[in-house]
Amino acid sequence: MALLEISALTACHGLLEAVRKVSFSLEKGETLALVGANGAGKTTLLRTLAGAHRAAEGRIEFAGSDVTNLPSHERAAAGIALVPEGRRLFARMTVEENLLLARATGRTGPWTIEAVFEAFPNLRERRRSRAGSLSGGEQQATAIGRALMANPELLLLDEVSLGLSPLVVDRVYRQLKSLMVRGATIILVEQDLNRALSVADRVICMLEGRVALEGRATELTRPQVTDAYFGLAASGRTEA
Amino acid sequence: MIWINQIVQGVLLGGYYALIACGLSFLFSVMRIVNLAHGSLTVLAAYALFWLADRFGVSPYLGLLAVLPAMAVLGWLLQKTILERSTRSGQLVPVLSTFGLAIVIDNLLFQAFGADTRSLAPFVGSLSYDSWDLSDDVSLGRLALITFLTAIAMLGGLQLFLVRTPLGRAIRATAEDPDTVGLVGINAGRVNAIAMSIAMATVGVAGFFMAIRATFAPYAGAAQLLFAFESTVIGGVGSLWGTLIGGIVLGVAQSLGAQLHPQGFLIAGHLTFLAVLLARLTLTARGGRLSAWIGGAR
């Protein structure tokens, strides 16, 4: 059975339908990359999945139960963790405090403070620093660590490479890779097509709130995705 | 020597102001709510203690055991019925709604207890006038000292609670970014209601000390609010230790003022408050430190 099953999901910003009747499902252990131009609805989709944004229509089923109307803190407790766009750390609190906060989900598992420092060794010596004083890479690592501290079954990553130097992005993705090897289920939004195609099992390209193209990362070619990205190939659209 | 005495008394008075301001400061630092009903709620707690003592002969100490939980429950209810809705509508709305709440409380108290001035001092033996003489000129009031120590314990305890406990961390995180805490599994509505309950319990303690050291009447809330406000602002809005310092600065200024001139007590306090406020605004205009000041919550 699919871990996540969303059907005809619509989410709005006021009158604007940012996500329009999106449906797909995700198996446990799968990595799905969401690509698409700015304003295609990727971030809104992730936020709606995490409960930070209200769904206008449709249904989100997670681990067999309907979570469409659950508030975000209950979804976090159910095992959905979002690394939000812009990281959204608690800037006045220390790195360690930011990580500890996620214990509020009440979920236990392999991810503890020590495990996070193991995965992101550069955070260890910064544990008592305020999150607001960290470099971009350190902040991103803290944000990912905070999401992991909730021991999620589904990890949602929104543009983790935004604003980071290529070197740091490589490091962040190396750590993500090791998560994926361990069987984590991940949905990630990524601007860099090559990276998205290389890390993900499956790719969904969004255009104006709709799924423009969906397929296995190995079977999709770069031109196919770019066409869908810019809305040039309506024929590439497949219904999930 | 008389000046030393004035300073000592001023510091002790400052402890009292800090105690009164504790709930106001906590609420602002946690929920960004300026609670204009703070003084009236303090008086309400005092009346509750008075009612228990006068009507049922319950000593104010035992009365606290009932009044503090009652204030906490009241805080929860206020959060759920009034504050949660008004904060959702913007930062100014809670100012209006708590102002209205203050008027309602004041008039209900007037309705229920009449205009008589009350005090809890008769119910606590000689505590309200006991003192230790340190020298001919300097004596420490026992109640003043207990008040001061309670202020330190309460502000320090709250500070420790905010820094060291999971709930305290959740409260700080919710204060900083109420939209994001949900993503890490924190129920912001619940955390705010708990914070409000804690704030109201401290208001109960403040009411207890106010009622023992002085007299109160239904409309006494505004004066309490004023000193609480001045302490909070002098100490830096939203900082708990700052509130203690602010209270002490205010208390010392007032008692030195009183020594200079019989009417200097209030004037010196208000002038100090205005001077600090002006200095802050000037600094802000020069260095853009508004966020450092207003957001200086710990």
Interface residues (C-beta under 8 A of the other chain):
Chain A: A50 G51 A52 P71 S72 H73 A76 A77 A81 L82 P84 R88 F90 A91 R92 M93 E97 L100 L101 A102 R103 A104 T105 G106 R107 R146 M149 A150
Chain B: P166 R169 A170 R172 A173 E176 D177 D179 T180 V181 G182 L183 V184 G185 I186 N187 A188 G295 A297 R298
